[in-house]
Amino acid sequence: MIIIPKRIKLCLERLNNAGFEAFVVGGCVRDSIIGRCPNDWDVCTSALPHETKLVFKEYKTIDIGMEHGTVVILVEDESIEITTYRVDGEYKDNRRPEKVEFTSKIEEDLSRRDFTINAMAYNYEKGLIDFFNGRKDINEGVVRCVGNPNKRFSEDALRIMRALRFAAQLNYTIEENTLEAINQSKELLRNISSERIMMELNKLIMAENPKEMIKLLFEIDIFNIIIEFMHNFSIKVDNLNSFTENCGQIIESAPRDLSIRLCILFNFIAEAYNLIGNVKDEGKNLTVESFFRTLRYDKTTIREVGILSRYFNVEIGCEKTEIKRILNSIDLDMFKKLILMKEATEKKFNKDRYIKLLSSIEENGECYRIKDLKINGRDLILLGIKDGKEIGETLNTMLELVIEKPEINNRERLFQEIKNIN
């Protein structure tokens, strides 16, 4: 039996008492069967949207998708989506139906959904509604399309990425006919926006077991379709099996941090591009900024991936002075991400050594930034240094001295060092 939260149970009961069918549906049913705690609970019903609003006239409602049958009900300060059973009209852009039609049959509603594991409904009265053997596919660990897989992917090509993402998140395999349809339909991804693909790629790469699906992205050439949003290169890898195995394995072993995993993925792509890539436009370079900006990543993620990539193939020294010089270029949190990335990508990297040195630097309050010097620009002006450029150069010189000799970071010693220089 699925345990339905009190507020969701209230919605089902009110609809039932008003003479309508109502079920929880989709991902919440799937996750409950698997034993995971659902993030969202969706309700579907035979009630038409205006009838749903009448049933919940005592509650605040939001009309965010009435034309698609969805009414949002606010219960206990939480929003609950209640959607009328529907069948989709013709899809013309590989994204969304031109129109939807409401139906009174739950089976027709479930038949339009993407995968069998997402096409189940449940309520306490009738139990599990599973026309397409979703529970069987959960037990067997399979992602399978509802009905004709080619039709499902032609309706919404993003389902290709969703299939890979669900397989990665659940550690499932993709059913043979569904996988073949993915291969046949993959070019339709060109019709999907970068933002939507980016969101699915993030979920895939952040899954607990992404290795096999990352391999699949390369093996059936989906990744080339994704990165060709940039219109300047495609990847042609000679030893594909080794390349994809290494890339997927390292990402899977890395911490589940988006910037770290994207950095690893990018640098594998960059290696293939620089060494054996088939470059379409010799006048363009593959950079972190150009790559991720085209896929519509936010500035913070691009900045973090850029910092990590700067050190991806650079050996990090294990002396305090070297660590402090790096800390002067990147903040403390980014350095911690850097050593976690290095642990995943370098077999002999000793993370504990760096953590110990970093802890010592923090505990001793050792200076590695200009703002932590015991003197500042105003002090230098009082010493007679007026030129802005000279002030900056002097502070950088003092910082380098303090990095080498932490004990001289006091005003008297630093003033004396400046007088010695001048």
C-alpha positions as CSV (number, residue, x, y, z in Angstrom):
1,M,0.0,0.0,0.0
2,I,1.2,3.5,-0.9
3,I,1.2,6.0,2.0
4,I,-0.4,9.2,0.7
5,P,0.2,12.4,2.6
6,K,-2.7,13.9,4.5
7,R,-3.2,16.9,2.3
8,I,-3.2,14.8,-0.9
9,K,-5.6,12.3,0.7
10,L,-7.9,15.2,1.5
11,C,-7.9,16.2,-2.2
12,L,-8.7,12.6,-3.3
13,E,-11.5,12.3,-0.8
14,R,-13.1,15.6,-1.7
15,L,-13.1,14.7,-5.4
16,N,-14.5,11.2,-4.7
17,N,-17.2,12.6,-2.4
18,A,-18.2,14.9,-5.2
19,G,-18.7,11.9,-7.5
20,F,-15.4,12.0,-9.4
21,E,-12.6,9.6,-9.8
22,A,-9.2,10.8,-8.5
23,F,-5.8,9.2,-8.2
24,V,-2.2,10.1,-7.4
25,V,-0.3,9.5,-10.6
26,G,3.1,9.4,-12.3
27,G,6.5,9.8,-10.5
28,C,5.0,9.8,-6.9
29,V,3.6,6.3,-7.6
30,R,6.8,5.1,-9.1
31,D,9.0,6.4,-6.3
32,S,6.6,5.0,-3.6
33,I,6.8,1.5,-5.2
34,I,10.6,1.7,-5.4
35,G,10.8,2.8,-1.7
36,R,11.8,6.4,-2.3
37,C,10.2,9.4,-0.8
38,P,8.4,11.3,-3.6
39,N,9.3,15.0,-4.1
40,D,6.0,15.9,-5.6
41,W,2.5,14.4,-5.6
42,D,0.4,14.9,-8.7
43,V,-3.4,14.2,-8.7
44,C,-5.4,13.3,-11.8
45,T,-9.2,13.3,-11.9
46,S,-12.2,12.7,-14.1
47,A,-13.5,16.2,-13.0
48,L,-13.2,18.9,-15.5
49,P,-11.2,22.0,-14.5
50,H,-14.2,24.1,-13.6
51,E,-15.6,21.2,-11.7
52,T,-12.4,20.8,-9.7
53,K,-12.6,24.5,-8.8
54,L,-16.1,24.1,-7.6
55,V,-15.1,21.1,-5.4
56,F,-12.4,23.3,-3.8
57,K,-14.3,26.5,-3.8
58,E,-13.3,27.0,-0.1
59,Y,-9.6,26.9,-1.0
60,K,-7.5,29.3,-3.0
61,T,-6.9,28.1,-6.5
62,I,-4.5,29.2,-9.2
63,D,-5.3,28.8,-12.9
64,I,-1.9,28.1,-14.3
65,G,-2.9,25.6,-17.0
66,M,-6.6,25.5,-17.3
67,E,-6.4,24.9,-21.1
68,H,-4.3,21.8,-20.3
69,G,-6.7,20.7,-17.5
70,T,-4.5,21.7,-14.5
71,V,-5.7,23.6,-11.5
72,V,-3.4,24.4,-8.6
73,I,-5.0,24.1,-5.1
74,L,-3.4,25.6,-2.0
75,V,-3.8,23.2,0.9
76,E,-1.9,23.9,4.1
77,D,0.2,26.5,2.3
78,E,1.3,23.9,-0.2
79,S,0.4,23.8,-3.9
80,I,-1.1,20.7,-5.3
81,E,-1.6,20.2,-9.0
82,I,-4.9,18.5,-10.0
83,T,-5.2,17.7,-13.7
84,T,-8.2,16.4,-15.6
85,Y,-7.7,13.1,-17.5
86,R,-6.7,14.0,-21.0
87,V,-5.5,12.8,-24.4
88,D,-3.0,14.8,-26.4
89,G,-3.6,16.1,-29.9
90,E,-1.1,16.2,-32.7
91,Y,2.5,17.2,-31.9
92,K,4.0,19.5,-34.5
93,D,7.3,20.6,-32.9
94,N,8.5,17.5,-31.1
95,R,7.8,19.3,-27.9
96,R,4.1,19.8,-27.0
97,P,0.7,18.9,-28.4
98,E,-1.2,21.5,-30.4
99,K,-4.2,20.9,-28.2
100,V,-5.5,18.5,-25.5
101,E,-8.9,16.8,-25.2
102,F,-10.3,15.8,-21.8
103,T,-11.5,12.3,-21.3
104,S,-13.4,10.4,-18.5
105,K,-11.1,7.3,-18.7
106,I,-8.0,7.0,-16.6
107,E,-6.5,4.4,-19.1
108,E,-6.6,7.0,-21.9
109,D,-4.7,9.5,-19.7
110,L,-2.1,7.0,-18.7
111,S,-1.6,5.8,-22.3
112,R,-0.2,9.2,-23.4
113,R,2.6,9.2,-20.8
114,D,6.2,8.6,-21.6
115,F,7.4,5.4,-19.8
116,T,5.6,2.5,-18.2
117,I,7.2,3.3,-14.8
118,N,5.6,6.7,-15.0
119,A,2.2,5.5,-16.2
120,M,0.7,4.2,-13.0
121,A,-2.0,5.6,-10.8
122,Y,-3.2,4.8,-7.3
123,N,-5.9,5.5,-4.7
124,Y,-7.0,3.6,-1.6
125,E,-10.3,2.4,-3.1
126,K,-9.0,0.8,-6.3
127,G,-5.4,0.3,-5.5
128,L,-2.7,0.3,-8.2
129,I,-3.9,1.1,-11.7
130,D,-1.2,-0.4,-14.0
131,F,-2.3,-1.0,-17.6
132,F,1.2,-1.0,-19.0
133,N,3.0,-3.3,-16.6
134,G,5.0,-0.5,-15.0
135,R,5.4,-2.4,-11.7
136,K,6.9,-5.3,-13.6
137,D,9.4,-3.0,-15.3
138,I,10.3,-1.6,-11.9
139,N,10.9,-5.1,-10.6
140,E,13.1,-5.9,-13.7
141,G,14.9,-2.5,-13.6
142,V,13.8,-1.5,-17.1
143,V,12.9,1.9,-18.8
144,R,10.3,1.1,-21.5
145,C,8.1,3.5,-23.5
146,V,4.4,3.3,-23.2
147,G,3.1,2.0,-26.6
148,N,5.1,2.8,-29.7
149,P,8.5,4.2,-28.7
150,N,9.0,6.0,-32.0
151,K,5.7,7.8,-31.5
152,R,6.5,8.7,-28.0
153,F,9.9,10.3,-29.0
154,S,8.4,12.0,-32.1
155,E,5.8,13.6,-29.7
156,D,8.5,15.0,-27.4
157,A,12.1,14.4,-28.3
158,L,13.2,15.5,-24.8
159,R,11.9,12.0,-23.7
160,I,15.1,10.7,-25.2
161,M,17.1,12.5,-22.6
162,R,14.6,11.6,-19.9
163,A,14.9,7.9,-20.7
164,L,18.7,8.1,-20.2
165,R,18.2,10.2,-17.1
166,F,15.8,7.8,-15.5
167,A,18.0,4.9,-16.3
168,A,21.0,6.7,-14.6
169,Q,19.0,7.8,-11.6
170,L,17.4,4.3,-11.0
171,N,20.3,2.3,-12.2
172,Y,18.0,0.6,-14.8
173,T,18.6,-0.6,-18.3
174,I,16.8,0.7,-21.4
175,E,14.5,-1.8,-23.0
176,E,15.7,-3.0,-26.5
177,N,12.9,-1.5,-28.6
178,T,13.0,1.8,-26.7
179,L,16.8,2.0,-27.2
180,E,16.4,1.3,-30.9
181,A,13.8,4.1,-31.1
182,I,16.2,6.4,-29.3
183,N,18.8,5.7,-31.9
184,Q,16.4,6.3,-34.7
185,S,14.9,9.4,-33.2
186,K,18.0,11.1,-31.8
187,E,18.2,13.8,-34.6
188,L,14.9,15.2,-33.2
189,L,16.9,16.6,-30.3
190,R,18.0,19.4,-32.6
191,N,14.4,20.7,-32.2
192,I,14.7,21.0,-28.4
193,S,16.0,24.1,-26.6
194,S,19.4,24.1,-25.0
195,E,17.8,24.9,-21.7
196,R,15.6,21.8,-21.6
197,I,18.5,19.5,-22.7
198,M,20.8,21.1,-20.1
199,M,18.3,20.4,-17.3
200,E,18.1,16.7,-18.2
201,L,21.9,16.4,-18.7
202,N,22.4,17.8,-15.2
203,K,20.0,15.3,-13.7
204,L,21.7,12.5,-15.6
205,I,25.2,13.5,-14.7
206,M,24.3,14.0,-11.0
207,A,22.7,10.6,-10.7
208,E,24.3,8.0,-8.4
209,N,25.0,5.6,-11.3
210,P,25.5,7.7,-14.5
211,K,28.4,5.6,-16.1
212,E,26.4,3.5,-18.5
213,M,24.2,6.3,-19.7
214,I,27.2,8.6,-20.2
215,K,28.8,5.9,-22.3
216,L,25.5,5.6,-24.2
217,L,25.5,9.4,-24.9
218,F,28.7,8.9,-26.8
219,E,28.2,5.5,-28.3
220,I,25.0,6.3,-30.1
221,D,26.2,9.8,-31.0
222,I,23.7,11.7,-28.9
223,F,26.4,13.9,-27.4
224,N,27.4,15.1,-30.8
225,I,23.9,16.2,-31.5
226,I,23.8,18.1,-28.1
227,I,27.2,19.9,-28.6
228,E,26.5,20.8,-32.2
229,F,24.3,23.5,-30.7
230,M,27.6,25.3,-30.8
231,H,27.8,24.8,-34.6
232,N,31.6,24.5,-34.6
233,F,32.8,21.0,-34.0
234,S,31.8,17.4,-33.6
235,I,33.6,14.6,-31.7
236,K,35.2,11.6,-33.6
237,V,36.9,9.3,-31.1
238,D,39.1,6.5,-32.4
239,N,39.1,4.2,-29.3
240,L,35.5,4.9,-28.3
241,N,35.0,2.0,-25.8
242,S,38.1,3.1,-23.8
243,F,37.1,6.8,-24.0
244,T,33.5,6.3,-22.8
245,E,34.4,3.8,-20.2
246,N,37.0,6.1,-18.6
247,C,34.8,9.2,-18.9
248,G,31.8,7.5,-17.3
249,Q,33.7,5.7,-14.6
250,I,35.5,8.8,-13.4
251,I,32.4,10.9,-13.4
252,E,30.6,8.2,-11.4
253,S,33.4,8.0,-8.9
254,A,33.5,11.8,-8.5
255,P,31.5,13.6,-5.7
256,R,28.0,14.5,-6.7
257,D,28.8,18.1,-7.3
258,L,27.6,19.5,-10.6
259,S,30.7,21.7,-11.3
260,I,33.1,18.9,-10.6
261,R,31.3,16.4,-12.8
262,L,30.7,18.9,-15.6
263,C,34.4,19.8,-15.5
264,I,35.4,16.1,-15.9
265,L,33.0,15.7,-18.8
266,F,34.2,18.9,-20.5
267,N,37.8,18.0,-20.3
268,F,37.2,14.5,-21.8
269,I,35.4,16.2,-24.7
270,A,38.2,18.8,-25.0
271,E,40.8,16.1,-25.2
272,A,38.9,14.3,-28.0
273,Y,38.4,17.7,-29.7
274,N,42.0,18.8,-29.5
275,L,43.6,15.5,-30.3
276,I,41.4,13.7,-32.7
277,G,38.4,16.0,-33.2
278,N,36.8,16.7,-36.6
279,V,36.8,20.5,-36.4
280,K,34.2,22.2,-38.5
281,D,35.3,25.7,-38.0
282,E,39.0,26.2,-37.5
283,G,38.5,29.8,-36.5
284,K,36.7,28.9,-33.2
285,N,38.2,27.5,-30.1
286,L,36.6,25.1,-27.6
287,T,36.5,26.9,-24.3
288,V,34.6,26.4,-21.0
289,E,32.7,29.7,-21.5
290,S,31.7,29.1,-25.1
291,F,30.7,25.5,-24.5
292,F,28.5,26.0,-21.4
293,R,27.2,29.4,-22.4
294,T,25.8,27.9,-25.6
295,L,24.0,25.3,-23.5
296,R,22.6,28.1,-21.3
297,Y,24.4,27.4,-18.1
298,D,24.4,30.1,-15.4
299,K,27.4,32.3,-14.8
300,T,28.3,30.7,-11.4
301,T,28.5,27.2,-12.9
302,I,30.5,28.4,-15.9
303,R,32.9,30.2,-13.5
304,E,33.4,27.2,-11.3
305,V,33.9,24.8,-14.2
306,G,36.4,27.3,-15.6
307,I,38.4,27.4,-12.4
308,L,38.5,23.6,-12.0
309,S,39.4,23.2,-15.7
310,R,42.3,25.6,-15.3
311,Y,43.9,23.0,-12.9
312,F,42.5,19.8,-14.5
313,N,45.8,18.8,-16.1
314,V,48.1,20.8,-13.7
315,E,49.9,19.1,-10.9
316,I,49.3,20.7,-7.6
317,G,52.3,21.0,-5.3
318,C,51.9,19.8,-1.7
319,E,53.7,22.6,0.0
320,K,51.9,25.2,2.0
321,T,53.4,28.0,-0.1
322,E,52.0,26.5,-3.3
323,I,48.6,25.9,-1.7
324,K,48.4,29.5,-0.5
325,R,49.3,30.8,-4.0
326,I,46.3,28.8,-5.4
327,L,44.1,30.1,-2.6
328,N,45.0,33.6,-3.6
329,S,43.6,32.9,-7.1
330,I,40.5,30.9,-6.1
331,D,38.4,30.9,-2.9
332,L,38.6,28.4,-0.1
333,D,35.4,26.5,-1.2
334,M,36.7,26.2,-4.8
335,F,40.0,24.8,-3.5
336,K,38.1,22.1,-1.6
337,K,36.2,21.2,-4.8
338,L,39.5,21.2,-6.6
339,I,41.1,18.6,-4.4
340,L,37.9,16.4,-4.5
341,M,38.1,16.6,-8.3
342,K,41.8,15.7,-8.3
343,E,41.1,12.7,-6.1
344,A,38.6,11.4,-8.7
345,T,40.8,12.1,-11.7
346,E,44.3,11.2,-10.4
347,K,45.0,7.7,-9.0
348,K,47.9,8.8,-6.8
349,F,46.4,12.0,-5.5
350,N,46.6,12.1,-1.7
351,K,43.6,14.2,-0.7
352,D,44.2,13.8,3.0
353,R,47.6,15.5,2.7
354,Y,46.0,18.6,1.2
355,I,43.2,18.6,3.7
356,K,45.7,18.5,6.5
357,L,47.8,21.3,5.1
358,L,44.6,23.4,4.4
359,S,43.5,22.9,8.0
360,S,46.8,24.0,9.3
361,I,46.6,27.2,7.1
362,E,43.1,27.9,8.4
363,E,43.9,27.2,12.0
364,N,47.0,29.3,12.0
365,G,45.3,32.1,10.2
366,E,48.0,32.2,7.6
367,C,47.7,35.0,5.1
368,Y,47.1,34.2,1.4
369,R,45.1,37.2,0.2
370,I,46.0,40.9,0.0
371,K,43.1,41.8,2.2
372,D,44.6,39.7,5.0
373,L,47.8,41.6,5.1
374,K,48.3,43.7,8.2
375,I,48.8,46.8,6.0
376,N,46.7,48.2,3.2
377,G,46.8,50.9,0.5
378,R,46.1,53.7,2.9
379,D,49.2,52.8,4.9
380,L,51.3,52.9,1.7
381,I,49.9,56.4,0.9
382,L,51.1,57.5,4.3
383,L,54.5,56.1,3.5
384,G,54.6,58.4,0.5
385,I,53.6,55.9,-2.2
386,K,51.0,57.7,-4.3
387,D,50.9,55.9,-7.6
388,G,48.0,53.4,-7.7
389,K,50.0,50.9,-9.8
390,E,52.9,51.1,-7.5
391,I,50.6,50.5,-4.5
392,G,49.2,47.4,-6.1
393,E,52.7,46.1,-7.0
394,T,54.0,46.7,-3.5
395,L,51.1,44.9,-1.8
396,N,51.5,41.9,-4.1
397,T,55.2,41.9,-3.3
398,M,54.4,41.9,0.4
399,L,51.9,39.1,0.0
400,E,54.5,36.9,-1.7
401,L,56.8,37.5,1.2
402,V,54.1,36.7,3.7
403,I,53.2,33.5,1.8
404,E,56.8,32.4,2.2
405,K,57.2,33.7,5.8
406,P,53.9,33.9,7.6
407,E,55.6,35.3,10.7
408,I,56.4,38.7,9.1
409,N,52.7,39.6,8.6
410,N,52.7,42.4,11.1
411,R,52.8,46.2,10.5
412,E,56.3,46.9,11.8
413,R,57.9,44.0,9.8
414,L,56.0,44.9,6.6
415,F,56.9,48.6,6.8
416,Q,60.5,47.6,7.3
417,E,60.4,45.3,4.2
418,I,58.9,48.1,2.1
419,K,61.6,50.5,3.3
420,N,64.2,47.9,2.3
421,I,62.7,47.6,-1.1
422,N,62.7,51.3,-1.7
